[in-house]
Amino acid sequence: MRKYENDKLIKIICNKCGRKMSVDMDIVKEGVCTVEKDWGYFSGKDGEHHQFDLCEECYDAWIKSFVIPAEIRENTELI
């Protein structure tokens, strides 16, 4: 969950555990997984937009529950 003030990001809260993540001067200072999904035809959520944020710990727990593991590659160049 993201909170903005005067179009500046002031707070990110993990939607799963509720932990407040570190944000300083509109810059996120730790790992956050942001998921955005526009649901379309043939779903039970047709026309809905979903967005949530997970802290790194909740993300790790989530992907460990997958039957087929997430594909993980190492990036050699970071922006």
mmJSON file of the N, C-alpha and C atoms, coordinates in Angstrom:
{"data_MODEL":{"atom_site":{
"group_PDB":["ATOM","ATOM","ATOM","ATOM","ATOM","ATOM","ATOM","ATOM","ATOM","ATOM","ATOM","ATOM","ATOM","ATOM","ATOM","ATOM","ATOM","ATOM","ATOM","ATOM","ATOM","ATOM","ATOM","ATOM","ATOM","ATOM","ATOM","ATOM","ATOM","ATOM","ATOM","ATOM","ATOM","ATOM","ATOM","ATOM","ATOM","ATOM","ATOM","ATOM","ATOM","ATOM","ATOM","ATOM","ATOM","ATOM","ATOM","ATOM","ATOM","ATOM","ATOM","ATOM","ATOM","ATOM","ATOM","ATOM","ATOM","ATOM","ATOM","ATOM","ATOM","ATOM","ATOM","ATOM","ATOM","ATOM","ATOM","ATOM","ATOM","ATOM","ATOM","ATOM","ATOM","ATOM","ATOM","ATOM","ATOM","ATOM","ATOM","ATOM","ATOM","ATOM","ATOM","ATOM","ATOM","ATOM","ATOM","ATOM","ATOM","ATOM","ATOM","ATOM","ATOM","ATOM","ATOM","ATOM","ATOM","ATOM","ATOM","ATOM","ATOM","ATOM","ATOM","ATOM","ATOM","ATOM","ATOM","ATOM","ATOM","ATOM","ATOM","ATOM","ATOM","ATOM","ATOM","ATOM","ATOM","ATOM","ATOM","ATOM","ATOM","ATOM","ATOM","ATOM","ATOM","ATOM","ATOM","ATOM","ATOM","ATOM","ATOM","ATOM","ATOM","ATOM","ATOM","ATOM","ATOM","ATOM","ATOM","ATOM","ATOM","ATOM","ATOM","ATOM","ATOM","ATOM","ATOM","ATOM","ATOM","ATOM","ATOM","ATOM","ATOM","ATOM","ATOM","ATOM","ATOM","ATOM","ATOM","ATOM","ATOM","ATOM","ATOM","ATOM","ATOM","ATOM","ATOM","ATOM","ATOM","ATOM","ATOM","ATOM","ATOM","ATOM","ATOM","ATOM","ATOM","ATOM","ATOM","ATOM","ATOM","ATOM","ATOM","ATOM","ATOM","ATOM","ATOM","ATOM","ATOM","ATOM","ATOM","ATOM","ATOM","ATOM","ATOM","ATOM","ATOM","ATOM","ATOM","ATOM","ATOM","ATOM","ATOM","ATOM","ATOM","ATOM","ATOM","ATOM","ATOM","ATOM","ATOM","ATOM","ATOM","ATOM","ATOM","ATOM","ATOM","ATOM","ATOM","ATOM","ATOM","ATOM","ATOM","ATOM","ATOM","ATOM","ATOM","ATOM","ATOM","ATOM","ATOM","ATOM","ATOM","ATOM","ATOM","ATOM","ATOM"],
"id":[1,2,3,4,5,6,7,8,9,10,11,12,13,14,15,16,17,18,19,20,21,22,23,24,25,26,27,28,29,30,31,32,33,34,35,36,37,38,39,40,41,42,43,44,45,46,47,48,49,50,51,52,53,54,55,56,57,58,59,60,61,62,63,64,65,66,67,68,69,70,71,72,73,74,75,76,77,78,79,80,81,82,83,84,85,86,87,88,89,90,91,92,93,94,95,96,97,98,99,100,101,102,103,104,105,106,107,108,109,110,111,112,113,114,115,116,117,118,119,120,121,122,123,124,125,126,127,128,129,130,131,132,133,134,135,136,137,138,139,140,141,142,143,144,145,146,147,148,149,150,151,152,153,154,155,156,157,158,159,160,161,162,163,164,165,166,167,168,169,170,171,172,173,174,175,176,177,178,179,180,181,182,183,184,185,186,187,188,189,190,191,192,193,194,195,196,197,198,199,200,201,202,203,204,205,206,207,208,209,210,211,212,213,214,215,216,217,218,219,220,221,222,223,224,225,226,227,228,229,230,231,232,233,234,235,236,237],
"type_symbol":["N","C","C","N","C","C","N","C","C","N","C","C","N","C","C","N","C","C","N","C","C","N","C","C","N","C","C","N","C","C","N","C","C","N","C","C","N","C","C","N","C","C","N","C","C","N","C","C","N","C","C","N","C","C","N","C","C","N","C","C","N","C","C","N","C","C","N","C","C","N","C","C","N","C","C","N","C","C","N","C","C","N","C","C","N","C","C","N","C","C","N","C","C","N","C","C","N","C","C","N","C","C","N","C","C","N","C","C","N","C","C","N","C","C","N","C","C","N","C","C","N","C","C","N","C","C","N","C","C","N","C","C","N","C","C","N","C","C","N","C","C","N","C","C","N","C","C","N","C","C","N","C","C","N","C","C","N","C","C","N","C","C","N","C","C","N","C","C","N","C","C","N","C","C","N","C","C","N","C","C","N","C","C","N","C","C","N","C","C","N","C","C","N","C","C","N","C","C","N","C","C","N","C","C","N","C","C","N","C","C","N","C","C","N","C","C","N","C","C","N","C","C","N","C","C","N","C","C","N","C","C","N","C","C","N","C","C"],
"label_atom_id":["N","CA","C","N","CA","C","N","CA","C","N","CA","C","N","CA","C","N","CA","C","N","CA","C","N","CA","C","N","CA","C","N","CA","C","N","CA","C","N","CA","C","N","CA","C","N","CA","C","N","CA","C","N","CA","C","N","CA","C","N","CA","C","N","CA","C","N","CA","C","N","CA","C","N","CA","C","N","CA","C","N","CA","C","N","CA","C","N","CA","C","N","CA","C","N","CA","C","N","CA","C","N","CA","C","N","CA","C","N","CA","C","N","CA","C","N","CA","C","N","CA","C","N","CA","C","N","CA","C","N","CA","C","N","CA","C","N","CA","C","N","CA","C","N","CA","C","N","CA","C","N","CA","C","N","CA","C","N","CA","C","N","CA","C","N","CA","C","N","CA","C","N","CA","C","N","CA","C","N","CA","C","N","CA","C","N","CA","C","N","CA","C","N","CA","C","N","CA","C","N","CA","C","N","CA","C","N","CA","C","N","CA","C","N","CA","C","N","CA","C","N","CA","C","N","CA","C","N","CA","C","N","CA","C","N","CA","C","N","CA","C","N","CA","C","N","CA","C","N","CA","C","N","CA","C","N","CA","C","N","CA","C","N","CA","C","N","CA","C","N","CA","C","N","CA","C"],
"label_alt_id":[null,null,null,null,null,null,null,null,null,null,null,null,null,null,null,null,null,null,null,null,null,null,null,null,null,null,null,null,null,null,null,null,null,null,null,null,null,null,null,null,null,null,null,null,null,null,null,null,null,null,null,null,null,null,null,null,null,null,null,null,null,null,null,null,null,null,null,null,null,null,null,null,null,null,null,null,null,null,null,null,null,null,null,null,null,null,null,null,null,null,null,null,null,null,null,null,null,null,null,null,null,null,null,null,null,null,null,null,null,null,null,null,null,null,null,null,null,null,null,null,null,null,null,null,null,null,null,null,null,null,null,null,null,null,null,null,null,null,null,null,null,null,null,null,null,null,null,null,null,null,null,null,null,null,null,null,null,null,null,null,null,null,null,null,null,null,null,null,null,null,null,null,null,null,null,null,null,null,null,null,null,null,null,null,null,null,null,null,null,null,null,null,null,null,null,null,null,null,null,null,null,null,null,null,null,null,null,null,null,null,null,null,null,null,null,null,null,null,null,null,null,null,null,null,null,null,null,null,null,null,null,null,null,null,null,null,null],
"label_comp_id":["MET","MET","MET","ARG","ARG","ARG","LYS","LYS","LYS","TYR","TYR","TYR","GLU","GLU","GLU","ASN","ASN","ASN","ASP","ASP","ASP","LYS","LYS","LYS","LEU","LEU","LEU","ILE","ILE","ILE","LYS","LYS","LYS","ILE","ILE","ILE","ILE","ILE","ILE","CYS","CYS","CYS","ASN","ASN","ASN","LYS","LYS","LYS","CYS","CYS","CYS","GLY","GLY","GLY","ARG","ARG","ARG","LYS","LYS","LYS","MET","MET","MET","SER","SER","SER","VAL","VAL","VAL","ASP","ASP","ASP","MET","MET","MET","ASP","ASP","ASP","ILE","ILE","ILE","VAL","VAL","VAL","LYS","LYS","LYS","GLU","GLU","GLU","GLY","GLY","GLY","VAL","VAL","VAL","CYS","CYS","CYS","THR","THR","THR","VAL","VAL","VAL","GLU","GLU","GLU","LYS","LYS","LYS","ASP","ASP","ASP","TRP","TRP","TRP","GLY","GLY","GLY","TYR","TYR","TYR","PHE","PHE","PHE","SER","SER","SER","GLY","GLY","GLY","LYS","LYS","LYS","ASP","ASP","ASP","GLY","GLY","GLY","GLU","GLU","GLU","HIS","HIS","HIS","HIS","HIS","HIS","GLN","GLN","GLN","PHE","PHE","PHE","ASP","ASP","ASP","LEU","LEU","LEU","CYS","CYS","CYS","GLU","GLU","GLU","GLU","GLU","GLU","CYS","CYS","CYS","TYR","TYR","TYR","ASP","ASP","ASP","ALA","ALA","ALA","TRP","TRP","TRP","ILE","ILE","ILE","LYS","LYS","LYS","SER","SER","SER","PHE","PHE","PHE","VAL","VAL","VAL","ILE","ILE","ILE","PRO","PRO","PRO","ALA","ALA","ALA","GLU","GLU","GLU","ILE","ILE","ILE","ARG","ARG","ARG","GLU","GLU","GLU","ASN","ASN","ASN","THR","THR","THR","GLU","GLU","GLU","LEU","LEU","LEU","ILE","ILE","ILE"],
"label_asym_id":["A","A","A","A","A","A","A","A","A","A","A","A","A","A","A","A","A","A","A","A","A","A","A","A","A","A","A","A","A","A","A","A","A","A","A","A","A","A","A","A","A","A","A","A","A","A","A","A","A","A","A","A","A","A","A","A","A","A","A","A","A","A","A","A","A","A","A","A","A","A","A","A","A","A","A","A","A","A","A","A","A","A","A","A","A","A","A","A","A","A","A","A","A","A","A","A","A","A","A","A","A","A","A","A","A","A","A","A","A","A","A","A","A","A","A","A","A","A","A","A","A","A","A","A","A","A","A","A","A","A","A","A","A","A","A","A","A","A","A","A","A","A","A","A","A","A","A","A","A","A","A","A","A","A","A","A","A","A","A","A","A","A","A","A","A","A","A","A","A","A","A","A","A","A","A","A","A","A","A","A","A","A","A","A","A","A","A","A","A","A","A","A","A","A","A","A","A","A","A","A","A","A","A","A","A","A","A","A","A","A","A","A","A","A","A","A","A","A","A","A","A","A","A","A","A","A","A","A","A","A","A","A","A","A","A","A","A"],
"label_entity_id":["1","1","1","1","1","1","1","1","1","1","1","1","1","1","1","1","1","1","1","1","1","1","1","1","1","1","1","1","1","1","1","1","1","1","1","1","1","1","1","1","1","1","1","1","1","1","1","1","1","1","1","1","1","1","1","1","1","1","1","1","1","1","1","1","1","1","1","1","1","1","1","1","1","1","1","1","1","1","1","1","1","1","1","1","1","1","1","1","1","1","1","1","1","1","1","1","1","1","1","1","1","1","1","1","1","1","1","1","1","1","1","1","1","1","1","1","1","1","1","1","1","1","1","1","1","1","1","1","1","1","1","1","1","1","1","1","1","1","1","1","1","1","1","1","1","1","1","1","1","1","1","1","1","1","1","1","1","1","1","1","1","1","1","1","1","1","1","1","1","1","1","1","1","1","1","1","1","1","1","1","1","1","1","1","1","1","1","1","1","1","1","1","1","1","1","1","1","1","1","1","1","1","1","1","1","1","1","1","1","1","1","1","1","1","1","1","1","1","1","1","1","1","1","1","1","1","1","1","1","1","1","1","1","1","1","1","1"],
"label_seq_id":[1,1,1,2,2,2,3,3,3,4,4,4,5,5,5,6,6,6,7,7,7,8,8,8,9,9,9,10,10,10,11,11,11,12,12,12,13,13,13,14,14,14,15,15,15,16,16,16,17,17,17,18,18,18,19,19,19,20,20,20,21,21,21,22,22,22,23,23,23,24,24,24,25,25,25,26,26,26,27,27,27,28,28,28,29,29,29,30,30,30,31,31,31,32,32,32,33,33,33,34,34,34,35,35,35,36,36,36,37,37,37,38,38,38,39,39,39,40,40,40,41,41,41,42,42,42,43,43,43,44,44,44,45,45,45,46,46,46,47,47,47,48,48,48,49,49,49,50,50,50,51,51,51,52,52,52,53,53,53,54,54,54,55,55,55,56,56,56,57,57,57,58,58,58,59,59,59,60,60,60,61,61,61,62,62,62,63,63,63,64,64,64,65,65,65,66,66,66,67,67,67,68,68,68,69,69,69,70,70,70,71,71,71,72,72,72,73,73,73,74,74,74,75,75,75,76,76,76,77,77,77,78,78,78,79,79,79],
"pdbx_PDB_ins_code":[null,null,null,null,null,null,null,null,null,null,null,null,null,null,null,null,null,null,null,null,null,null,null,null,null,null,null,null,null,null,null,null,null,null,null,null,null,null,null,null,null,null,null,null,null,null,null,null,null,null,null,null,null,null,null,null,null,null,null,null,null,null,null,null,null,null,null,null,null,null,null,null,null,null,null,null,null,null,null,null,null,null,null,null,null,null,null,null,null,null,null,null,null,null,null,null,null,null,null,null,null,null,null,null,null,null,null,null,null,null,null,null,null,null,null,null,null,null,null,null,null,null,null,null,null,null,null,null,null,null,null,null,null,null,null,null,null,null,null,null,null,null,null,null,null,null,null,null,null,null,null,null,null,null,null,null,null,null,null,null,null,null,null,null,null,null,null,null,null,null,null,null,null,null,null,null,null,null,null,null,null,null,null,null,null,null,null,null,null,null,null,null,null,null,null,null,null,null,null,null,null,null,null,null,null,null,null,null,null,null,null,null,null,null,null,null,null,null,null,null,null,null,null,null,null,null,null,null,null,null,null,null,null,null,null,null,null],
"Cartn_x":[0.844,0.0,0.894,0.631,1.444,0.645,1.328,0.733,1.544,0.834,1.467,0.977,1.846,1.506,2.096,1.247,1.701,2.469,1.941,2.521,3.889,4.28,5.539,5.229,5.971,5.808,6.32,5.463,5.881,5.894,5.158,5.059,4.687,5.32,4.909,4.713,3.575,3.262,3.011,3.642,3.451,1.988,1.35,-0.056,-0.268,0.761,0.583,0.802,1.948,2.274,2.045,1.896,1.653,2.895,4.077,5.312,5.525,5.915,6.232,7.653,7.787,9.099,9.74,11.038,11.812,11.71,11.207,11.131,11.715,12.645,13.271,13.32,12.69,12.673,12.245,11.133,10.522,11.32,12.325,13.154,12.946,12.62,12.445,13.825,14.064,15.394,15.542,14.64,14.757,13.977,14.14,13.475,11.963,11.246,9.787,9.338,8.407,7.811,6.451,6.32,5.055,4.403,3.166,2.415,1.229,1.077,-0.082,-0.671,-1.975,-2.643,-3.964,-4.124,-5.413,-6.086,-7.204,-7.919,-8.803,-8.835,-9.598,-10.661,-11.053,-12.082,-11.697,-12.69,-12.557,-12.033,-12.037,-11.688,-12.914,-12.892,-13.961,-13.781,-12.739,-12.424,-12.386,-13.111,-13.114,-13.244,-12.276,-12.309,-11.704,-11.236,-10.645,-9.137,-8.601,-7.152,-6.75,-5.802,-5.307,-3.861,-3.486,-2.108,-1.811,-0.63,-0.201,1.308,1.811,3.243,3.55,4.669,5.131,6.551,6.823,8.201,8.978,10.284,11.105,10.842,10.616,10.358,9.052,8.004,6.716,6.803,7.559,7.782,8.471,9.538,10.262,9.338,8.503,7.565,6.549,6.098,5.11,5.679,6.878,7.409,7.83,8.137,8.445,7.216,6.023,4.786,4.413,5.123,4.811,5.116,4.245,4.485,5.592,5.566,6.625,7.426,8.717,9.511,9.55,9.657,9.845,11.186,11.231,12.488,13.314,14.528,15.393,16.692,17.018,18.271,19.012,20.324,21.125,21.316,21.059,21.328,22.767,23.461,24.853,24.982,23.934,23.936,22.719,22.956,21.864,21.725,20.484,20.232,20.143],
"Cartn_y":[-1.162,0.0,1.231,2.12,3.328,4.551,5.447,6.723,7.851,8.798,9.953,11.228,12.233,13.56,14.559,15.387,16.339,15.635,14.501,13.7,13.114,13.098,12.491,11.262,10.193,8.967,9.189,8.969,9.172,7.879,6.841,5.63,4.448,3.289,2.019,1.054,0.398,-0.58,-1.916,-2.978,-4.308,-4.709,-5.068,-5.461,-6.77,-7.611,-8.894,-8.787,-8.228,-8.219,-6.861,-5.799,-4.472,-3.693,-4.232,-3.543,-2.313,-1.215,0.022,-0.085,0.183,0.104,1.48,1.485,2.718,3.52,4.748,5.688,7.004,7.566,8.827,9.728,10.873,11.856,11.227,10.47,9.879,8.696,8.208,7.091,5.91,4.747,3.527,2.992,2.765,2.403,0.922,0.076,-1.365,-2.101,-3.429,-4.229,-4.265,-3.959,-3.993,-4.65,-5.569,-6.18,-5.52,-4.819,-4.171,-4.965,-5.352,-6.107,-5.264,-5.108,-4.43,-5.33,-5.48,-6.362,-5.759,-5.584,-5.212,-6.496,-6.833,-8.055,-7.793,-8.749,-8.593,-9.65,-9.828,-10.811,-12.198,-12.996,-14.397,-14.57,-13.518,-13.643,-13.243,-13.612,-13.203,-11.772,-11.102,-9.741,-8.78,-9.088,-8.318,-6.82,-6.046,-4.594,-4.06,-4.935,-4.477,-4.299,-3.326,-3.108,-3.412,-4.324,-4.677,-4.222,-3.7,-3.286,-3.577,-4.159,-4.365,-4.373,-4.154,-4.136,-5.178,-5.874,-6.851,-6.512,-6.649,-6.519,-7.741,-7.689,-8.774,-10.089,-10.045,-11.265,-11.922,-11.135,-11.688,-12.195,-11.51,-11.98,-13.339,-13.469,-14.737,-15.869,-15.615,-16.639,-16.989,-15.992,-16.211,-17.116,-16.798,-17.605,-19.005,-19.181,-20.52,-21.419,-20.821,-21.611,-22.062,-21.591,-21.945,-23.428,-24.096,-25.476,-25.501,-24.57,-24.41,-23.189,-23.359,-22.241,-21.052,-19.874,-18.661,-18.755,-18.22,-18.176,-17.017,-17.301,-16.263,-16.225,-15.035,-14.807,-13.685,-13.707,-12.63,-11.531,-10.29,-9.146,-8.71,-8.467,-8.037,-6.518,-5.845,-4.378,-3.881,-3.042,-2.481,-1.014,-0.584,0.836,1.614],
"Cartn_z":[0.0,0.0,0.0,-0.914,-1.042,-0.622,0.061,0.478,-0.14,-0.718,-1.352,-0.678,-0.69,-0.19,-1.178,-1.766,-2.793,-3.909,-4.369,-5.447,-5.116,-3.845,-3.422,-2.574,-2.833,-2.063,-0.645,0.335,1.727,2.539,2.051,2.852,1.971,2.251,1.66,2.82,2.828,3.858,3.178,3.677,3.125,3.284,2.185,2.231,2.988,3.112,3.789,5.293,5.713,7.147,7.817,7.015,7.576,7.969,7.683,8.058,7.188,7.829,7.119,6.574,5.28,4.647,4.577,4.487,4.548,3.243,3.36,2.24,2.73,1.947,2.32,1.096,1.196,0.111,-1.214,-1.167,-2.361,-2.914,-2.159,-2.609,-1.655,-2.237,-1.446,-1.09,0.201,0.692,1.028,0.533,0.746,-0.326,-0.36,-1.38,-1.19,-2.26,-2.267,-3.562,-3.476,-4.666,-4.877,-6.005,-6.346,-7.464,-7.247,-8.249,-8.688,-10.004,-10.585,-11.649,-11.632,-12.582,-13.014,-14.324,-14.898,-15.364,-14.766,-15.113,-16.326,-17.213,-18.444,-18.598,-19.838,-20.173,-19.688,-19.429,-19.033,-17.609,-16.822,-15.406,-14.583,-13.349,-12.44,-11.941,-12.404,-11.963,-13.147,-14.199,-15.441,-15.171,-15.669,-15.527,-14.241,-13.365,-12.101,-12.24,-11.499,-11.406,-9.967,-9.799,-8.467,-8.351,-7.183,-6.913,-5.46,-5.205,-3.82,-3.74,-2.524,-2.251,-1.186,-1.374,-0.395,0.036,1.331,1.798,1.304,1.379,0.852,1.576,2.88,3.646,3.209,3.006,2.569,1.133,0.296,-1.065,-1.055,-0.237,-0.157,0.288,1.301,1.776,0.692,-0.055,-1.117,-2.209,-2.706,-3.811,-3.352,-2.075,-1.565,-1.609,-1.635,-1.668,-3.079,-4.1,-5.484,-5.746,-6.467,-6.89,-7.936,-8.866,-9.863,-9.442,-9.157,-8.644,-9.6,-9.029,-9.824,-10.545,-11.744,-12.481,-11.942,-11.528,-10.951,-11.747,-12.248,-12.978,-12.286,-12.401,-11.828,-12.867,-12.481,-13.331,-13.113,-14.192,-14.072,-14.12,-14.567,-14.594,-13.843,-12.856,-12.064,-12.381,-12.501,-12.822,-11.53],
"occupancy":[1.0,1.0,1.0,1.0,1.0,1.0,1.0,1.0,1.0,1.0,1.0,1.0,1.0,1.0,1.0,1.0,1.0,1.0,1.0,1.0,1.0,1.0,1.0,1.0,1.0,1.0,1.0,1.0,1.0,1.0,1.0,1.0,1.0,1.0,1.0,1.0,1.0,1.0,1.0,1.0,1.0,1.0,1.0,1.0,1.0,1.0,1.0,1.0,1.0,1.0,1.0,1.0,1.0,1.0,1.0,1.0,1.0,1.0,1.0,1.0,1.0,1.0,1.0,1.0,1.0,1.0,1.0,1.0,1.0,1.0,1.0,1.0,1.0,1.0,1.0,1.0,1.0,1.0,1.0,1.0,1.0,1.0,1.0,1.0,1.0,1.0,1.0,1.0,1.0,1.0,1.0,1.0,1.0,1.0,1.0,1.0,1.0,1.0,1.0,1.0,1.0,1.0,1.0,1.0,1.0,1.0,1.0,1.0,1.0,1.0,1.0,1.0,1.0,1.0,1.0,1.0,1.0,1.0,1.0,1.0,1.0,1.0,1.0,1.0,1.0,1.0,1.0,1.0,1.0,1.0,1.0,1.0,1.0,1.0,1.0,1.0,1.0,1.0,1.0,1.0,1.0,1.0,1.0,1.0,1.0,1.0,1.0,1.0,1.0,1.0,1.0,1.0,1.0,1.0,1.0,1.0,1.0,1.0,1.0,1.0,1.0,1.0,1.0,1.0,1.0,1.0,1.0,1.0,1.0,1.0,1.0,1.0,1.0,1.0,1.0,1.0,1.0,1.0,1.0,1.0,1.0,1.0,1.0,1.0,1.0,1.0,1.0,1.0,1.0,1.0,1.0,1.0,1.0,1.0,1.0,1.0,1.0,1.0,1.0,1.0,1.0,1.0,1.0,1.0,1.0,1.0,1.0,1.0,1.0,1.0,1.0,1.0,1.0,1.0,1.0,1.0,1.0,1.0,1.0,1.0,1.0,1.0,1.0,1.0,1.0,1.0,1.0,1.0,1.0,1.0,1.0,1.0,1.0,1.0,1.0,1.0,1.0],
"B_iso_or_equiv":[0.0,0.0,0.0,0.0,0.0,0.0,0.0,0.0,0.0,0.0,0.0,0.0,0.0,0.0,0.0,0.0,0.0,0.0,0.0,0.0,0.0,0.0,0.0,0.0,0.0,0.0,0.0,0.0,0.0,0.0,0.0,0.0,0.0,0.0,0.0,0.0,0.0,0.0,0.0,0.0,0.0,0.0,0.0,0.0,0.0,0.0,0.0,0.0,0.0,0.0,0.0,0.0,0.0,0.0,0.0,0.0,0.0,0.0,0.0,0.0,0.0,0.0,0.0,0.0,0.0,0.0,0.0,0.0,0.0,0.0,0.0,0.0,0.0,0.0,0.0,0.0,0.0,0.0,0.0,0.0,0.0,0.0,0.0,0.0,0.0,0.0,0.0,0.0,0.0,0.0,0.0,0.0,0.0,0.0,0.0,0.0,0.0,0.0,0.0,0.0,0.0,0.0,0.0,0.0,0.0,0.0,0.0,0.0,0.0,0.0,0.0,0.0,0.0,0.0,0.0,0.0,0.0,0.0,0.0,0.0,0.0,0.0,0.0,0.0,0.0,0.0,0.0,0.0,0.0,0.0,0.0,0.0,0.0,0.0,0.0,0.0,0.0,0.0,0.0,0.0,0.0,0.0,0.0,0.0,0.0,0.0,0.0,0.0,0.0,0.0,0.0,0.0,0.0,0.0,0.0,0.0,0.0,0.0,0.0,0.0,0.0,0.0,0.0,0.0,0.0,0.0,0.0,0.0,0.0,0.0,0.0,0.0,0.0,0.0,0.0,0.0,0.0,0.0,0.0,0.0,0.0,0.0,0.0,0.0,0.0,0.0,0.0,0.0,0.0,0.0,0.0,0.0,0.0,0.0,0.0,0.0,0.0,0.0,0.0,0.0,0.0,0.0,0.0,0.0,0.0,0.0,0.0,0.0,0.0,0.0,0.0,0.0,0.0,0.0,0.0,0.0,0.0,0.0,0.0,0.0,0.0,0.0,0.0,0.0,0.0,0.0,0.0,0.0,0.0,0.0,0.0,0.0,0.0,0.0,0.0,0.0,0.0],
"pdbx_formal_charge":[null,null,null,null,null,null,null,null,null,null,null,null,null,null,null,null,null,null,null,null,null,null,null,null,null,null,null,null,null,null,null,null,null,null,null,null,null,null,null,null,null,null,null,null,null,null,null,null,null,null,null,null,null,null,null,null,null,null,null,null,null,null,null,null,null,null,null,null,null,null,null,null,null,null,null,null,null,null,null,null,null,null,null,null,null,null,null,null,null,null,null,null,null,null,null,null,null,null,null,null,null,null,null,null,null,null,null,null,null,null,null,null,null,null,null,null,null,null,null,null,null,null,null,null,null,null,null,null,null,null,null,null,null,null,null,null,null,null,null,null,null,null,null,null,null,null,null,null,null,null,null,null,null,null,null,null,null,null,null,null,null,null,null,null,null,null,null,null,null,null,null,null,null,null,null,null,null,null,null,null,null,null,null,null,null,null,null,null,null,null,null,null,null,null,null,null,null,null,null,null,null,null,null,null,null,null,null,null,null,null,null,null,null,null,null,null,null,null,null,null,null,null,null,null,null,null,null,null,null,null,null,null,null,null,null,null,null],
"auth_seq_id":[1,1,1,2,2,2,3,3,3,4,4,4,5,5,5,6,6,6,7,7,7,8,8,8,9,9,9,10,10,10,11,11,11,12,12,12,13,13,13,14,14,14,15,15,15,16,16,16,17,17,17,18,18,18,19,19,19,20,20,20,21,21,21,22,22,22,23,23,23,24,24,24,25,25,25,26,26,26,27,27,27,28,28,28,29,29,29,30,30,30,31,31,31,32,32,32,33,33,33,34,34,34,35,35,35,36,36,36,37,37,37,38,38,38,39,39,39,40,40,40,41,41,41,42,42,42,43,43,43,44,44,44,45,45,45,46,46,46,47,47,47,48,48,48,49,49,49,50,50,50,51,51,51,52,52,52,53,53,53,54,54,54,55,55,55,56,56,56,57,57,57,58,58,58,59,59,59,60,60,60,61,61,61,62,62,62,63,63,63,64,64,64,65,65,65,66,66,66,67,67,67,68,68,68,69,69,69,70,70,70,71,71,71,72,72,72,73,73,73,74,74,74,75,75,75,76,76,76,77,77,77,78,78,78,79,79,79],
"auth_comp_id":["MET","MET","MET","ARG","ARG","ARG","LYS","LYS","LYS","TYR","TYR","TYR","GLU","GLU","GLU","ASN","ASN","ASN","ASP","ASP","ASP","LYS","LYS","LYS","LEU","LEU","LEU","ILE","ILE","ILE","LYS","LYS","LYS","ILE","ILE","ILE","ILE","ILE","ILE","CYS","CYS","CYS","ASN","ASN","ASN","LYS","LYS","LYS","CYS","CYS","CYS","GLY","GLY","GLY","ARG","ARG","ARG","LYS","LYS","LYS","MET","MET","MET","SER","SER","SER","VAL","VAL","VAL","ASP","ASP","ASP","MET","MET","MET","ASP","ASP","ASP","ILE","ILE","ILE","VAL","VAL","VAL","LYS","LYS","LYS","GLU","GLU","GLU","GLY","GLY","GLY","VAL","VAL","VAL","CYS","CYS","CYS","THR","THR","THR","VAL","VAL","VAL","GLU","GLU","GLU","LYS","LYS","LYS","ASP","ASP","ASP","TRP","TRP","TRP","GLY","GLY","GLY","TYR","TYR","TYR","PHE","PHE","PHE","SER","SER","SER","GLY","GLY","GLY","LYS","LYS","LYS","ASP","ASP","ASP","GLY","GLY","GLY","GLU","GLU","GLU","HIS","HIS","HIS","HIS","HIS","HIS","GLN","GLN","GLN","PHE","PHE","PHE","ASP","ASP","ASP","LEU","LEU","LEU","CYS","CYS","CYS","GLU","GLU","GLU","GLU","GLU","GLU","CYS","CYS","CYS","TYR","TYR","TYR","ASP","ASP","ASP","ALA","ALA","ALA","TRP","TRP","TRP","ILE","ILE","ILE","LYS","LYS","LYS","SER","SER","SER","PHE","PHE","PHE","VAL","VAL","VAL","ILE","ILE","ILE","PRO","PRO","PRO","ALA","ALA","ALA","GLU","GLU","GLU","ILE","ILE","ILE","ARG","ARG","ARG","GLU","GLU","GLU","ASN","ASN","ASN","THR","THR","THR","GLU","GLU","GLU","LEU","LEU","LEU","ILE","ILE","ILE"],
"auth_asym_id":["A","A","A","A","A","A","A","A","A","A","A","A","A","A","A","A","A","A","A","A","A","A","A","A","A","A","A","A","A","A","A","A","A","A","A","A","A","A","A","A","A","A","A","A","A","A","A","A","A","A","A","A","A","A","A","A","A","A","A","A","A","A","A","A","A","A","A","A","A","A","A","A","A","A","A","A","A","A","A","A","A","A","A","A","A","A","A","A","A","A","A","A","A","A","A","A","A","A","A","A","A","A","A","A","A","A","A","A","A","A","A","A","A","A","A","A","A","A","A","A","A","A","A","A","A","A","A","A","A","A","A","A","A","A","A","A","A","A","A","A","A","A","A","A","A","A","A","A","A","A","A","A","A","A","A","A","A","A","A","A","A","A","A","A","A","A","A","A","A","A","A","A","A","A","A","A","A","A","A","A","A","A","A","A","A","A","A","A","A","A","A","A","A","A","A","A","A","A","A","A","A","A","A","A","A","A","A","A","A","A","A","A","A","A","A","A","A","A","A","A","A","A","A","A","A","A","A","A","A","A","A","A","A","A","A","A","A"],
"auth_atom_id":["N","CA","C","N","CA","C","N","CA","C","N","CA","C","N","CA","C","N","CA","C","N","CA","C","N","CA","C","N","CA","C","N","CA","C","N","CA","C","N","CA","C","N","CA","C","N","CA","C","N","CA","C","N","CA","C","N","CA","C","N","CA","C","N","CA","C","N","CA","C","N","CA","C","N","CA","C","N","CA","C","N","CA","C","N","CA","C","N","CA","C","N","CA","C","N","CA","C","N","CA","C","N","CA","C","N","CA","C","N","CA","C","N","CA","C","N","CA","C","N","CA","C","N","CA","C","N","CA","C","N","CA","C","N","CA","C","N","CA","C","N","CA","C","N","CA","C","N","CA","C","N","CA","C","N","CA","C","N","CA","C","N","CA","C","N","CA","C","N","CA","C","N","CA","C","N","CA","C","N","CA","C","N","CA","C","N","CA","C","N","CA","C","N","CA","C","N","CA","C","N","CA","C","N","CA","C","N","CA","C","N","CA","C","N","CA","C","N","CA","C","N","CA","C","N","CA","C","N","CA","C","N","CA","C","N","CA","C","N","CA","C","N","CA","C","N","CA","C","N","CA","C","N","CA","C","N","CA","C","N","CA","C","N","CA","C","N","CA","C","N","CA","C","N","CA","C"],
"pdbx_PDB_model_num":[1,1,1,1,1,1,1,1,1,1,1,1,1,1,1,1,1,1,1,1,1,1,1,1,1,1,1,1,1,1,1,1,1,1,1,1,1,1,1,1,1,1,1,1,1,1,1,1,1,1,1,1,1,1,1,1,1,1,1,1,1,1,1,1,1,1,1,1,1,1,1,1,1,1,1,1,1,1,1,1,1,1,1,1,1,1,1,1,1,1,1,1,1,1,1,1,1,1,1,1,1,1,1,1,1,1,1,1,1,1,1,1,1,1,1,1,1,1,1,1,1,1,1,1,1,1,1,1,1,1,1,1,1,1,1,1,1,1,1,1,1,1,1,1,1,1,1,1,1,1,1,1,1,1,1,1,1,1,1,1,1,1,1,1,1,1,1,1,1,1,1,1,1,1,1,1,1,1,1,1,1,1,1,1,1,1,1,1,1,1,1,1,1,1,1,1,1,1,1,1,1,1,1,1,1,1,1,1,1,1,1,1,1,1,1,1,1,1,1,1,1,1,1,1,1,1,1,1,1,1,1,1,1,1,1,1,1]
}}}
